[in-house]
Amino acid sequence: MSTLASPIPAFKLERYFARWEFEATYLLCSSDVEGYAMRDLLALADDEARAMWDGLSLGYTETPGHPLLRREIAKLYATLEADDVLTFAGAEEGVYVSMRVLLRPGDHAIVVWPGYQSSYQVAQSMGCDVSLLALTPNPSPSGRGGCWSLDLDALRAAIKPNTKLIATNFPHNPTGALLTHDEWRQVIDIAREAGAWLFSDEVYRWSEYDDADRLITAADAYDKGISLGVMSKSFALAGLRIGWLACRDRDFLAAARHYKDYTSLCNSAPSEVLALIALRAKERVIARSLNMIKGNLSLVEDFMARHADRFAWLPPRAGSIAFPRLLGDVRIEDFADALVRQEGVLLLPGGAFDYPGNHFRLGLGRANLPQALERLGRFLD
């Protein structure tokens, strides 16, 4: 038996997917949208990007990211330039590097929760004091509908003299929650008053069901705002492993770039060109994702209405995920285990987010969702 000990706890969500993701037939808990086929993505390329692809040399790439790619990413923001963007091998690397650069032992961080484990676990492993700020489930009096909300008074009360960072995630994974414009402005004001960095995980931006609900980015709104983006979720290109940090504070980006020298160093050259193609065809790419998400959401809402005695359902306001709760005495872990073994349908228990109770993540972004729901219904029967 190995005597080596990891300096950080196991990543529960990733270990769970490592066990089942490539074995289960139906991933009814995926956080991303059905990935593009290569031929379909290449069909979207303009002449310049297609020439880049055809003539691509498989050597090292620039550490910050290809200049054209960073310029295209910057167009997603209202006030940023290419030099305000630093790319990474996926969003997870951006989370890890940001926490390592911004925080020191003894610093205090506030993290919206439930959420991606690295958003709080990296800080805790560094000896930081982390306050988890739980979203509140608010079902409607009728029992149909409702929403998840953020208690802004609790956020204000959580601020300490040594609060260095506030980490948020809207649109939210796993609940699909989305703040109002006024609520988000208050979060920004709280961070500004505290002099804290605002680390905003915005990987589900562009998947709002109503464009009018789309929030201003943290990087546009606040000089210490950091926006995390990725090609995996709304852009349906998880296999590219292209993420980024956007921020107007170039000293932070320089420090993050230096740290990246010790992690991925640079991105995959094919992935950078393919990401450029998708970003230049953003309207068509996003429309594809939203059509799939909205169509599947309608099916899930009908399913939940038919099985209201088995599930508590708060519909998401954005993104390709939701966070229902299994009713009754059966543990969601046991339910999910029996479901995947019997029907090949995978759900993600809320325990993967360290969240208590019987909640589970349900994904809305896969083409075979209708078949997965049919099997889930058969299992319930």
KOLTOR-450185 format. One record per residue (C-alpha): residue number from 1; y, z, x. Coordinates in nm, 3 decimals, padded with zeros to 5 digits. Layout:
BEGIN
{NUM; {Y; Z; X}}
...
REM end
This chain:
BEGIN
{1; {00.000; 00.000; 00.000}}
{2; {00.344; -00.090; 00.129}}
{3; {00.574; 00.196; 00.227}}
{4; {00.883; -00.021; 00.193}}
{5; {01.130; 00.088; -00.077}}
{6; {01.385; -00.137; -00.240}}
{7; {01.744; -00.010; -00.218}}
{8; {01.797; -00.125; -00.576}}
{9; {01.575; -00.082; -00.887}}
{10; {01.361; -00.368; -01.011}}
{11; {01.547; -00.622; -01.227}}
{12; {01.369; -00.556; -01.556}}
{13; {01.471; -00.877; -01.731}}
{14; {01.371; -01.097; -01.439}}
{15; {01.038; -00.918; -01.391}}
{16; {00.963; -00.964; -01.761}}
{17; {01.037; -01.335; -01.745}}
{18; {00.839; -01.367; -01.423}}
{19; {00.536; -01.244; -01.618}}
{20; {00.575; -01.466; -01.926}}
{21; {00.833; -01.745; -01.887}}
{22; {00.595; -02.010; -01.755}}
{23; {00.297; -01.896; -01.959}}
{24; {00.436; -01.860; -02.312}}
{25; {00.462; -02.179; -02.516}}
{26; {00.773; -02.080; -02.713}}
{27; {01.060; -01.900; -02.540}}
{28; {01.230; -01.758; -02.847}}
{29; {01.443; -01.536; -02.623}}
{30; {01.592; -01.784; -02.376}}
{31; {01.955; -01.730; -02.293}}
{32; {02.025; -02.094; -02.204}}
{33; {02.028; -02.421; -02.396}}
{34; {01.749; -02.680; -02.373}}
{35; {01.791; -02.841; -02.032}}
{36; {01.898; -03.202; -01.988}}
{37; {01.647; -03.465; -01.878}}
{38; {01.762; -03.618; -01.550}}
{39; {01.784; -03.969; -01.699}}
{40; {02.005; -03.845; -01.984}}
{41; {02.244; -03.668; -01.749}}
{42; {02.270; -03.962; -01.511}}
{43; {02.350; -04.184; -01.807}}
{44; {02.673; -03.985; -01.848}}
{45; {02.796; -04.056; -01.493}}
{46; {03.118; -04.245; -01.431}}
{47; {03.124; -04.510; -01.159}}
{48; {03.248; -04.277; -00.884}}
{49; {02.993; -04.003; -00.953}}
{50; {02.709; -04.255; -00.987}}
{51; {02.799; -04.403; -00.649}}
{52; {02.802; -04.052; -00.501}}
{53; {02.455; -03.993; -00.645}}
{54; {02.308; -04.323; -00.525}}
{55; {02.448; -04.279; -00.174}}
{56; {02.388; -03.905; -00.145}}
{57; {02.288; -03.769; 00.195}}
{58; {02.073; -03.456; 00.176}}
{59; {02.256; -03.253; 00.434}}
{60; {02.450; -02.928; 00.420}}
{61; {02.748; -02.904; 00.185}}
{62; {03.086; -02.731; 00.213}}
{63; {03.062; -02.355; 00.165}}
{64; {03.332; -02.334; -00.108}}
{65; {03.175; -02.628; -00.295}}
{66; {03.247; -03.000; -00.299}}
{67; {03.624; -03.056; -00.336}}
{68; {03.575; -03.287; -00.636}}
{69; {03.348; -03.034; -00.805}}
{70; {03.597; -02.751; -00.753}}
{71; {03.877; -02.971; -00.884}}
{72; {03.674; -03.044; -01.198}}
{73; {03.592; -02.676; -01.250}}
{74; {03.961; -02.589; -01.213}}
{75; {04.034; -02.818; -01.510}}
{76; {03.846; -02.569; -01.729}}
{77; {04.136; -02.328; -01.674}}
{78; {04.501; -02.352; -01.774}}
{79; {04.671; -02.247; -01.451}}
{80; {04.419; -02.285; -01.168}}
{81; {04.375; -02.529; -00.881}}
{82; {04.067; -02.627; -00.683}}
{83; {04.147; -02.365; -00.418}}
{84; {04.122; -02.096; -00.688}}
{85; {03.750; -02.175; -00.730}}
{86; {03.453; -02.070; -00.516}}
{87; {03.109; -02.200; -00.607}}
{88; {02.774; -02.020; -00.576}}
{89; {02.403; -02.080; -00.621}}
{90; {02.413; -01.970; -00.985}}
{91; {02.613; -01.697; -01.158}}
{92; {02.394; -01.412; -01.034}}
{93; {02.510; -01.464; -00.676}}
{94; {02.870; -01.454; -00.797}}
{95; {02.807; -01.119; -00.967}}
{96; {02.641; -00.970; -00.661}}
{97; {02.902; -01.091; -00.413}}
{98; {03.191; -00.976; -00.634}}
{99; {03.054; -00.623; -00.663}}
{100; {02.990; -00.602; -00.289}}
{101; {03.339; -00.726; -00.206}}
{102; {03.540; -00.528; -00.462}}
{103; {03.368; -00.189; -00.466}}
{104; {03.306; 00.094; -00.222}}
{105; {03.101; 00.415; -00.257}}
{106; {03.281; 00.659; -00.485}}
{107; {03.473; 00.392; -00.677}}
{108; {03.455; 00.399; -01.056}}
{109; {03.358; 00.094; -01.262}}
{110; {03.343; 00.044; -01.640}}
{111; {03.085; -00.208; -01.763}}
{112; {03.042; -00.337; -02.119}}
{113; {02.683; -00.274; -02.229}}
{114; {02.413; -00.381; -02.313}}
{115; {02.441; -00.642; -02.047}}
{116; {02.297; -00.817; -01.747}}
{117; {02.149; -00.550; -01.522}}
{118; {02.322; -00.662; -01.204}}
{119; {02.664; -00.611; -01.364}}
{120; {02.613; -00.235; -01.330}}
{121; {02.306; -00.185; -01.112}}
{122; {02.457; -00.337; -00.797}}
{123; {02.753; -00.097; -00.821}}
{124; {02.526; 00.200; -00.886}}
{125; {02.309; 00.111; -00.586}}
{126; {02.625; 00.118; -00.370}}
{127; {02.703; 00.476; -00.471}}
{128; {02.967; 00.391; -00.731}}
{129; {03.030; 00.589; -01.048}}
{130; {02.957; 00.351; -01.338}}
{131; {03.048; 00.415; -01.702}}
{132; {02.852; 00.201; -01.949}}
{133; {03.069; 00.117; -02.249}}
{134; {02.837; 00.039; -02.538}}
{135; {02.917; -00.221; -02.801}}
{136; {02.889; -00.084; -03.155}}
{137; {02.673; -00.253; -03.421}}
{138; {02.867; -00.273; -03.748}}
{139; {02.654; -00.403; -04.036}}
{140; {02.837; -00.503; -04.353}}
{141; {02.806; -00.272; -04.657}}
{142; {02.606; -00.539; -04.838}}
{143; {02.343; -00.537; -04.565}}
{144; {02.410; -00.905; -04.489}}
{145; {02.622; -00.995; -04.191}}
{146; {02.843; -00.770; -03.982}}
{147; {02.927; -00.782; -03.613}}
{148; {02.916; -00.603; -03.279}}
{149; {03.247; -00.453; -03.169}}
{150; {03.410; -00.298; -02.862}}
{151; {03.576; 00.042; -02.902}}
{152; {03.909; -00.005; -02.728}}
{153; {03.996; 00.363; -02.757}}
{154; {03.672; 00.443; -02.573}}
{155; {03.770; 00.194; -02.303}}
{156; {04.108; 00.361; -02.258}}
{157; {03.944; 00.704; -02.249}}
{158; {03.696; 00.589; -01.982}}
{159; {03.971; 00.503; -01.732}}
{160; {03.983; 00.737; -01.431}}
{161; {04.224; 00.760; -01.136}}
{162; {03.962; 00.585; -00.920}}
{163; {03.872; 00.311; -01.169}}
{164; {03.851; 00.000; -00.954}}
{165; {03.679; -00.245; -01.187}}
{166; {03.630; -00.326; -01.556}}
{167; {03.343; -00.569; -01.617}}
{168; {03.324; -00.755; -01.948}}
{169; {03.112; -01.035; -02.093}}
{170; {03.252; -01.234; -02.387}}
{171; {03.100; -01.431; -02.551}}
{172; {02.844; -01.156; -02.503}}
{173; {02.485; -01.160; -02.388}}
{174; {02.268; -01.041; -02.561}}
{175; {02.454; -00.974; -02.889}}
{176; {02.663; -01.291; -02.933}}
{177; {02.971; -01.072; -02.985}}
{178; {03.319; -01.214; -02.932}}
{179; {03.647; -01.022; -02.926}}
{180; {03.948; -01.131; -03.125}}
{181; {04.244; -01.266; -02.928}}
{182; {04.432; -00.940; -02.986}}
{183; {04.141; -00.725; -02.873}}
{184; {04.102; -00.929; -02.557}}
{185; {04.473; -00.899; -02.482}}
{186; {04.439; -00.522; -02.514}}
{187; {04.149; -00.521; -02.267}}
{188; {04.364; -00.718; -02.020}}
{189; {04.655; -00.476; -02.072}}
{190; {04.427; -00.176; -02.011}}
{191; {04.305; -00.329; -01.684}}
{192; {04.660; -00.409; -01.578}}
{193; {04.786; -00.057; -01.655}}
{194; {04.497; 00.089; -01.454}}
{195; {04.553; -00.151; -01.166}}
{196; {04.185; -00.241; -01.194}}
{197; {04.013; -00.570; -01.133}}
{198; {03.892; -00.738; -01.451}}
{199; {03.559; -00.909; -01.384}}
{200; {03.496; -01.134; -01.683}}
{201; {03.155; -01.293; -01.726}}
{202; {03.246; -01.609; -01.918}}
{203; {02.922; -01.804; -01.881}}
{204; {02.905; -01.864; -02.260}}
{205; {03.260; -01.993; -02.284}}
{206; {03.271; -02.331; -02.463}}
{207; {02.988; -02.222; -02.696}}
{208; {03.216; -02.061; -02.955}}
{209; {03.126; -02.177; -03.304}}
{210; {03.496; -02.222; -03.380}}
{211; {03.724; -02.355; -03.104}}
{212; {04.006; -02.137; -03.238}}
{213; {03.809; -01.829; -03.131}}
{214; {03.797; -01.929; -02.764}}
{215; {03.964; -01.661; -02.552}}
{216; {04.203; -01.715; -02.264}}
{217; {04.020; -01.673; -01.935}}
{218; {04.068; -01.359; -01.729}}
{219; {04.169; -01.574; -01.432}}
{220; {04.448; -01.738; -01.634}}
{221; {04.567; -01.419; -01.801}}
{222; {04.578; -01.166; -01.516}}
{223; {04.644; -01.185; -01.142}}
{224; {04.350; -00.951; -01.078}}
{225; {04.129; -01.129; -01.330}}
{226; {03.806; -01.288; -01.206}}
{227; {03.626; -01.541; -01.427}}
{228; {03.255; -01.604; -01.375}}
{229; {03.122; -01.943; -01.485}}
{230; {02.796; -02.134; -01.458}}
{231; {02.635; -02.466; -01.553}}
{232; {02.331; -02.289; -01.700}}
{233; {02.436; -02.180; -02.049}}
{234; {02.687; -02.388; -02.247}}
{235; {02.630; -02.687; -02.016}}
{236; {02.247; -02.671; -02.048}}
{237; {02.185; -02.725; -01.676}}
{238; {02.019; -02.404; -01.557}}
{239; {01.808; -02.591; -01.303}}
{240; {02.113; -02.695; -01.102}}
{241; {02.186; -02.334; -00.997}}
{242; {02.560; -02.397; -00.981}}
{243; {02.794; -02.111; -01.067}}
{244; {03.146; -02.016; -00.964}}
{245; {03.417; -01.754; -00.944}}
{246; {03.770; -01.846; -01.048}}
{247; {04.062; -01.622; -00.950}}
{248; {04.428; -01.653; -00.855}}
{249; {04.389; -01.389; -00.583}}
{250; {04.289; -01.604; -00.286}}
{251; {04.241; -01.300; -00.061}}
{252; {03.956; -01.198; -00.291}}
{253; {03.811; -01.549; -00.281}}
{254; {03.834; -01.554; 00.098}}
{255; {03.644; -01.225; 00.119}}
{256; {03.384; -01.355; -00.125}}
{257; {03.350; -01.673; 00.081}}
{258; {03.286; -01.470; 00.394}}
{259; {03.016; -01.274; 00.209}}
{260; {02.859; -01.599; 00.088}}
{261; {02.800; -01.688; 00.454}}
{262; {02.532; -01.419; 00.446}}
{263; {02.372; -01.523; 00.116}}
{264; {02.332; -01.887; 00.008}}
{265; {02.592; -02.024; 00.255}}
{266; {02.623; -02.349; 00.058}}
{267; {02.496; -02.522; -00.254}}
{268; {02.238; -02.794; -00.308}}
{269; {02.400; -03.136; -00.255}}
{270; {02.221; -03.303; -00.552}}
{271; {02.314; -03.012; -00.778}}
{272; {02.682; -03.044; -00.692}}
{273; {02.692; -03.413; -00.784}}
{274; {02.498; -03.357; -01.106}}
{275; {02.733; -03.072; -01.202}}
{276; {03.029; -03.302; -01.138}}
{277; {02.877; -03.562; -01.371}}
{278; {02.830; -03.304; -01.648}}
{279; {03.180; -03.160; -01.614}}
{280; {03.340; -03.504; -01.632}}
{281; {03.144; -03.562; -01.955}}
{282; {03.217; -03.211; -02.081}}
{283; {03.292; -03.304; -02.442}}
{284; {02.958; -03.480; -02.490}}
{285; {02.763; -03.212; -02.303}}
{286; {02.916; -02.927; -02.502}}
{287; {02.873; -03.115; -02.831}}
{288; {02.501; -03.151; -02.761}}
{289; {02.467; -02.778; -02.694}}
{290; {02.665; -02.673; -03.000}}
{291; {02.474; -02.906; -03.230}}
{292; {02.148; -02.750; -03.120}}
{293; {02.278; -02.392; -03.135}}
{294; {02.438; -02.427; -03.478}}
{295; {02.136; -02.602; -03.626}}
{296; {01.904; -02.334; -03.495}}
{297; {02.136; -02.055; -03.603}}
{298; {02.118; -02.181; -03.961}}
{299; {01.737; -02.171; -03.945}}
{300; {01.737; -01.821; -03.799}}
{301; {01.977; -01.688; -04.062}}
{302; {01.751; -01.824; -04.338}}
{303; {01.451; -01.669; -04.166}}
{304; {01.622; -01.330; -04.134}}
{305; {01.725; -01.338; -04.500}}
{306; {01.363; -01.398; -04.601}}
{307; {01.246; -01.113; -04.378}}
{308; {01.527; -00.864; -04.438}}
{309; {01.265; -00.591; -04.483}}
{310; {01.144; -00.648; -04.126}}
{311; {01.463; -00.714; -03.927}}
{312; {01.822; -00.590; -03.912}}
{313; {02.040; -00.893; -03.840}}
{314; {02.397; -00.911; -03.711}}
{315; {02.486; -01.280; -03.669}}
{316; {02.642; -01.384; -03.337}}
{317; {02.995; -01.528; -03.322}}
{318; {02.933; -01.741; -03.014}}
{319; {02.669; -01.841; -02.763}}
{320; {02.300; -01.918; -02.776}}
{321; {02.171; -01.562; -02.825}}
{322; {02.149; -01.287; -03.084}}
{323; {02.025; -00.926; -03.079}}
{324; {01.832; -00.837; -03.397}}
{325; {01.643; -00.512; -03.450}}
{326; {01.281; -00.474; -03.559}}
{327; {01.254; -00.231; -03.852}}
{328; {00.969; 00.010; -03.908}}
{329; {00.758; 00.229; -03.682}}
{330; {00.617; -00.038; -03.451}}
{331; {00.775; -00.039; -03.104}}
{332; {00.941; -00.370; -03.018}}
{333; {00.756; -00.370; -02.685}}
{334; {00.420; -00.355; -02.865}}
{335; {00.533; -00.612; -03.124}}
{336; {00.651; -00.857; -02.857}}
{337; {00.337; -00.814; -02.650}}
{338; {00.109; -00.883; -02.947}}
{339; {00.324; -01.178; -03.058}}
{340; {00.315; -01.360; -02.724}}
{341; {-00.057; -01.302; -02.680}}
{342; {-00.146; -01.411; -03.032}}
{343; {00.108; -01.686; -03.103}}
{344; {00.252; -01.779; -02.763}}
{345; {00.604; -01.682; -02.880}}
{346; {00.813; -01.475; -02.639}}
{347; {01.079; -01.222; -02.744}}
{348; {01.279; -01.006; -02.502}}
{349; {01.276; -00.633; -02.589}}
{350; {01.608; -00.451; -02.558}}
{351; {01.455; -00.227; -02.293}}
{352; {01.513; -00.513; -02.046}}
{353; {01.883; -00.421; -02.083}}
{354; {01.805; -00.046; -02.070}}
{355; {01.909; -00.044; -02.437}}
{356; {01.723; 00.207; -02.657}}
{357; {01.568; 00.141; -02.996}}
{358; {01.400; -00.168; -03.135}}
{359; {01.650; -00.443; -03.059}}
{360; {01.538; -00.768; -02.900}}
{361; {01.708; -01.083; -02.774}}
{362; {01.652; -01.399; -02.971}}
{363; {01.753; -01.736; -02.824}}
{364; {01.909; -02.017; -03.026}}
{365; {01.910; -02.292; -02.766}}
{366; {01.562; -02.441; -02.763}}
{367; {01.447; -02.757; -02.939}}
{368; {01.115; -02.603; -03.045}}
{369; {01.278; -02.307; -03.223}}
{370; {01.158; -02.427; -03.569}}
{371; {00.797; -02.416; -03.451}}
{372; {00.852; -02.076; -03.286}}
{373; {00.993; -01.934; -03.610}}
{374; {00.696; -02.071; -03.801}}
{375; {00.459; -01.889; -03.568}}
{376; {00.668; -01.571; -03.584}}
{377; {00.651; -01.585; -03.964}}
{378; {00.275; -01.634; -03.949}}
{379; {00.245; -01.334; -03.719}}
{380; {00.449; -01.120; -03.961}}
{381; {00.225; -01.225; -04.249}}
REM end
